[in-house]
Amino acid sequence: MLQLVLGRAGTGKTEYVFSSIRRLIENGEDNILLITPEQFSFIAERRLLTDLGEADIGKVESTSFTRLAGEITKQYGGDRLPVLTKGAKAVMMKRAVEAVQDSLVLFRKNITSPSFISSAVKIYDEMKSCRVSSEDFLEAAENTEREILSGKLKDIALMISAYDALIKDEYYDSAEELTRLYEKLLGLNYFSGRTVFIDGFSGFVAQEYKVLEVILAQAKAVYITLCTDSAVNRESFDLFSYVNSNIGILNDVTDRSE
């Protein structure tokens, strides 16, 4: 069951979450999960300690999507390869770009620049968070009439494919951490019987939606707070258009999970 908690900033969405957690514990529930953005984790845990005290704080698991991935790995294992550090990732990306440099059309002259490698890493991270593949880039390149854009997309697809091939069966990339989390969760009942609260997000990326799909399929109840006062408005110029588009996606994910 998905329950959306909506309202503008300052209307009490987070207060609703913590008061609901407190009420559930008072009624004997002890299998509660709270997910917040990483930067809010400390604030959430401090609030739980203040509200519940040391005796009851253990009845709530407070985490973020990234920390949840680490917790699942710690409990159930599954990561058999080393994860690339930030520096090692840049080195591997440079090797991948150099491997395809003769096939590049527009970016061939840029490959010796450290800032270019850094940009390539950022593009890779963004692609993975949105679950976009190099094949998707190639398809987009074929479907655009803008020659320069098409060339850029093809070059990016070449570099990303080379990087993926280079690290395959050798290393894990942290950009795919949530994808690996989703794949692990499919074989577990981690959220079964739990009440899950998700607070502090303005929206979700594609990787997070896949994790949410599992949560919605398994959990007893799911509460998600979002900042909007016009949820039914799908106009692109609306102040809360980004949040409202996420509500539409959440509803679709919920339908698939039922």
Secondary structure in CASP SS format (residue, H / E / C, confidence):
PFRMAT SS
TARGET T0000
AUTHOR 0000-0000-0000
METHOD secondary structure of the structure
MODEL  1
M C 1.00
L E 1.00
Q E 1.00
L E 1.00
V E 1.00
L E 1.00
G E 1.00
R C 1.00
A C 1.00
G C 1.00
T C 1.00
G C 1.00
K H 1.00
T H 1.00
E H 1.00
Y H 1.00
V H 1.00
F H 1.00
S H 1.00
S H 1.00
I H 1.00
R H 1.00
R H 1.00
L H 1.00
I H 1.00
E H 1.00
N C 1.00
G C 1.00
E C 1.00
D C 1.00
N C 1.00
I E 1.00
L E 1.00
L E 1.00
I E 1.00
T C 1.00
P C 1.00
E H 1.00
Q H 1.00
F H 1.00
S H 1.00
F H 1.00
I H 1.00
A H 1.00
E H 1.00
R H 1.00
R H 1.00
L H 1.00
L H 1.00
T H 1.00
D H 1.00
L H 1.00
G H 1.00
E H 1.00
A H 1.00
D H 1.00
I H 1.00
G H 1.00
K H 1.00
V E 1.00
E E 1.00
S E 1.00
T E 1.00
S C 1.00
F H 1.00
T H 1.00
R H 1.00
L H 1.00
A H 1.00
G H 1.00
E H 1.00
I H 1.00
T H 1.00
K H 1.00
Q H 1.00
Y H 1.00
G C 1.00
G C 1.00
D C 1.00
R C 1.00
L C 1.00
P C 1.00
V E 1.00
L C 1.00
T C 1.00
K H 1.00
G H 1.00
A H 1.00
K H 1.00
A H 1.00
V H 1.00
M H 1.00
M H 1.00
K H 1.00
R H 1.00
A H 1.00
V H 1.00
E H 1.00
A H 1.00
V C 1.00
Q H 1.00
D H 1.00
S H 1.00
L C 1.00
V C 1.00
L C 1.00
F C 1.00
R H 1.00
K H 1.00
N H 1.00
I C 1.00
T C 1.00
S C 1.00
P H 1.00
S H 1.00
F H 1.00
I H 1.00
S H 1.00
S H 1.00
A H 1.00
V H 1.00
K H 1.00
I H 1.00
Y H 1.00
D H 1.00
E H 1.00
M H 1.00
K H 1.00
S H 1.00
C C 1.00
R C 1.00
V C 1.00
S C 1.00
S H 1.00
E H 1.00
D H 1.00
F H 1.00
L H 1.00
E H 1.00
A H 1.00
A H 1.00
E H 1.00
N H 1.00
T C 1.00
E C 1.00
R C 1.00
E H 1.00
I H 1.00
L H 1.00
S H 1.00
G H 1.00
K H 1.00
L H 1.00
K H 1.00
D H 1.00
I H 1.00
A H 1.00
L H 1.00
M H 1.00
I H 1.00
S H 1.00
A H 1.00
Y H 1.00
D H 1.00
A H 1.00
L H 1.00
I H 1.00
K C 1.00
D C 1.00
E C 1.00
Y C 1.00
Y E 1.00
D C 1.00
S H 1.00
A H 1.00
E H 1.00
E H 1.00
L H 1.00
T H 1.00
R H 1.00
L H 1.00
Y H 1.00
E H 1.00
K H 1.00
L H 1.00
L C 1.00
G C 1.00
L C 1.00
N C 1.00
Y C 1.00
F C 1.00
S C 1.00
G C 1.00
R C 1.00
T E 1.00
V E 1.00
F E 1.00
I E 1.00
D C 1.00
G C 1.00
F C 1.00
S C 1.00
G C 1.00
F C 1.00
V C 1.00
A H 1.00
Q H 1.00
E H 1.00
Y H 1.00
K H 1.00
V H 1.00
L H 1.00
E H 1.00
V H 1.00
I H 1.00
L H 1.00
A H 1.00
Q H 1.00
A C 1.00
K C 1.00
A E 1.00
V E 1.00
Y E 1.00
I E 1.00
T E 1.00
L E 1.00
C E 1.00
T C 1.00
D C 1.00
S C 1.00
A C 1.00
V C 1.00
N C 1.00
R C 1.00
E C 1.00
S C 1.00
F C 1.00
D C 1.00
L C 1.00
F C 1.00
S H 1.00
Y H 1.00
V H 1.00
N H 1.00
S H 1.00
N H 1.00
I H 1.00
G H 1.00
I H 1.00
L H 1.00
N H 1.00
D H 1.00
V H 1.00
T H 1.00
D H 1.00
R H 1.00
S H 1.00
E C 1.00
END
